[in-house]
Structures are given as C-alpha cells and as structure tokens.
C-alpha cells in the first residue's frame, strides 16, 4: 500500500496557477504560441479575463489577472515567475512552432540533457519560463561521484 493510499489521499493532478498583468492577453498568447487549448474563462463586467483554465494535453494550467495593488498588498513588486515543464512528443516541432509564432530565432535550440530529455526553454509575456521536454531515455548520465537514489 502506498503512503498516499494509507493516508486516504487520492491525488488527481497538479496545475500551475500563474499570475499575469493581463490574463486576456496571456490566454491568447499561450494558445497561439504554445498551442494550449482554452477550457474555460471567467470574465469581469468589462469582458476582461480574471481567471481561465487551459489544457496542455491533459494537464491543466490556471491563469489569472492581478494588478499592482495585489502585489503591493503582499509587499512585493510583482510575481517572480516560475518554471513550468511541459512534456511533448516532438520537442523539435514545438520549438519550430514557438519560433515561428514569436518570429524569434534567438531562442536556444533544443538540446539533449544527461537526464534523458531533449529540452528547450522560453519565457512568456508574464515572465514565466516554459521548458518543453521530450524524453528519449530513462538512463541518466551522472557526473563522477554522483548516484541515483530512488524511493522504494
């Protein structure tokens, strides 16, 4: 029996909750550039998105609009951003899509990593980093002296 089963917890998934100055713009950008699909949006009386859910495959991504007052109340200038890993079946095709949509050839090309993934990373208009991963091996090439320790 797993620890999760023993505690009676049934995890159903995990979704990043991302903050943007303009969630309407972010919703359009994430759909156009990355190909994420919109699931639902909640709009204010002016039609602006205050919260939305998108899908990357089966994974949910939730985004919201926050203004400067929100961050000032927390004592910070704004969101610090985060790294989001998105698993894809063809990282090179996703890279071409992103470069084409952004008209940007300065995005570093996908590279094979010693942990068995081919990866590239790009930032969105809100300062969040998106790392697209294509797994090609379960074998990890560790530096000398390092070791892999797996939970039993």
C-alpha positions, 0 to 999 in steps of 0.5 A: 500500500502506498503512503498516499493510499494509507493516508486516504489521499487520492491525488488527481493532478497538479496545475500551475496557477500563474499570475499575469498583468493581463490574463486576456492577453496571456490566454491568447498568447499561450494558445497561439504560441504554445498551442494550449487549448482554452477550457474555460474563462471567467470574465469581469463586467468589462469582458476582461479575463480574471481567471481561465483554465487551459489544457496542455494535453491533459494537464491543466494550467490556471491563469489569472489577472492581478494588478499592482495593488495585489502585489503591493498588498503582499509587499512585493513588486510583482510575481517572480515567475516560475518554471513550468515543464511541459512534456511533448512528443516532438520537442523539435516541432514545438520549438519550430512552432514557438519560433515561428509564432514569436518570429524569434530565432534567438531562442536556444535550440533544443538540446539533449540533457544527461537526464534523458530529455531533449529540452528547450526553454522560453519565457512568456509575456508574464515572465514565466519560463516554459521548458518543453521536454521530450524524453528519449531515455530513462538512463541518466548520465551522472557526473563522477561521484554522483548516484541515483537514489530512488524511493522504494 
